[in-house]
Amino acid sequence: TSGFGSEIRSIGPGTVLAKGFNNAAGNWVAIKHDNDLVSIYGHMRTPSLVLADERVDEKTIIGFEGATGFVTGSHLHLSLYYEFFTFIGPKTGQVYFNYFEGSLNPLDYINHF
């Protein structure tokens, strides 16, 4: 099912790379997959259930759909990266990640996991 509070699972096997909260993505988590791509899951209801360096797969519940961050309603924001990095926002002190640079269209890779 989908909608507020729905379970979010990893799109494939990998290791939790980072997680955090920022004003744009809300509660988010990054997973580095076995093929070296990184998937990001944003706007989760609460902080991710998984920990850094934890192994996950498509059966692992990593969080729940929400409306945190800069949104107008509940949804999951899924991004896919071939290059991923985090940085501290100079004005907020929050952990951000590269939103556009290094990103890919997830639909082009959905069968690669």
C-alpha positions as CSV (number, residue, x, y, z in Angstrom):
1,T,0.0,0.0,0.0
2,S,1.0,3.6,-0.3
3,G,0.2,6.7,1.7
4,F,1.2,8.3,5.0
5,G,2.8,5.8,7.3
6,S,3.3,3.1,4.6
7,E,6.4,0.9,5.0
8,I,9.5,1.9,2.9
9,R,11.9,-0.9,1.9
10,S,15.3,-0.7,0.2
11,I,15.2,-1.1,-3.6
12,G,17.9,-3.7,-3.4
13,P,20.7,-5.2,-1.3
14,G,23.3,-2.8,0.2
15,T,24.7,-1.1,3.2
16,V,23.4,2.0,5.0
17,L,25.8,4.8,4.1
18,A,24.3,7.7,6.0
19,K,21.1,9.1,7.4
20,G,19.9,12.4,8.8
21,F,17.4,15.2,8.8
22,N,17.5,18.5,6.9
23,N,14.9,21.2,6.1
24,A,14.7,20.1,2.4
25,A,14.6,16.3,2.5
26,G,13.3,15.9,6.0
27,N,14.2,12.5,7.5
28,W,16.3,10.7,4.9
29,V,18.6,7.6,4.5
30,A,21.2,6.7,1.9
31,I,22.0,3.1,1.0
32,K,25.1,2.1,-1.0
33,H,24.1,-0.9,-3.1
34,D,26.3,-3.8,-4.1
35,N,26.5,-2.3,-7.7
36,D,28.0,0.9,-6.1
37,L,24.9,3.0,-6.8
38,V,23.4,4.9,-3.9
39,S,19.7,5.3,-3.3
40,I,18.2,8.0,-1.2
41,Y,14.8,7.9,0.5
42,G,13.5,11.2,1.7
43,H,10.6,12.8,3.6
44,M,10.2,9.8,5.9
45,R,7.8,10.2,8.9
46,T,10.4,9.5,11.5
47,P,14.2,9.0,11.4
48,S,15.2,5.8,9.6
49,L,15.0,2.5,11.5
50,V,18.4,1.3,10.2
51,L,21.8,2.2,11.4
52,A,25.0,3.3,9.5
53,D,26.9,0.3,8.1
54,E,23.9,-2.0,8.6
55,R,23.2,-4.5,5.7
56,V,19.8,-4.2,4.1
57,D,17.8,-5.8,1.2
58,E,14.4,-5.4,-0.4
59,K,12.8,-7.1,2.6
60,T,14.2,-4.6,5.1
61,I,11.9,-1.9,6.4
62,I,14.0,1.2,6.5
63,G,11.3,3.7,7.4
64,F,7.8,5.0,6.8
65,E,6.3,7.4,4.3
66,G,5.8,10.9,5.7
67,A,5.8,14.6,5.0
68,T,9.0,15.9,6.7
69,G,11.1,18.6,5.1
70,F,10.1,20.9,2.3
71,V,6.9,19.1,1.0
72,T,3.2,19.9,0.4
73,G,2.1,16.4,1.3
74,S,3.0,12.8,2.2
75,H,5.2,11.0,-0.3
76,L,8.5,9.1,-0.7
77,H,11.2,10.9,-2.6
78,L,13.5,8.3,-4.2
79,S,16.8,9.4,-5.8
80,L,19.6,7.4,-7.3
81,Y,23.2,8.5,-7.5
82,Y,26.4,7.3,-9.2
83,E,28.3,9.8,-7.0
84,F,27.1,10.7,-3.5
85,F,28.5,13.0,-0.9
86,T,27.2,14.8,2.2
87,F,28.0,18.2,3.5
88,I,27.1,20.4,6.5
89,G,24.8,23.3,5.5
90,P,26.5,26.5,6.5
91,K,23.3,28.3,7.6
92,T,21.6,25.4,9.3
93,G,24.4,23.0,10.5
94,Q,22.3,20.1,9.1
95,V,23.6,17.2,7.0
96,Y,22.7,17.7,3.3
97,F,23.6,15.6,0.2
98,N,24.1,16.4,-3.4
99,Y,20.6,16.8,-4.8
100,F,21.3,17.0,-8.5
101,E,25.0,16.5,-9.2
102,G,25.7,12.8,-9.8
103,S,22.0,11.8,-9.8
104,L,20.4,9.2,-12.2
105,N,16.8,8.4,-13.2
106,P,15.9,5.5,-10.9
107,L,13.5,4.1,-13.6
108,D,16.5,3.4,-15.8
109,Y,18.1,1.2,-13.1
110,I,15.2,-0.4,-11.3
111,N,16.0,-3.9,-12.7
112,H,19.7,-3.7,-11.9
113,F,19.3,-4.6,-8.2
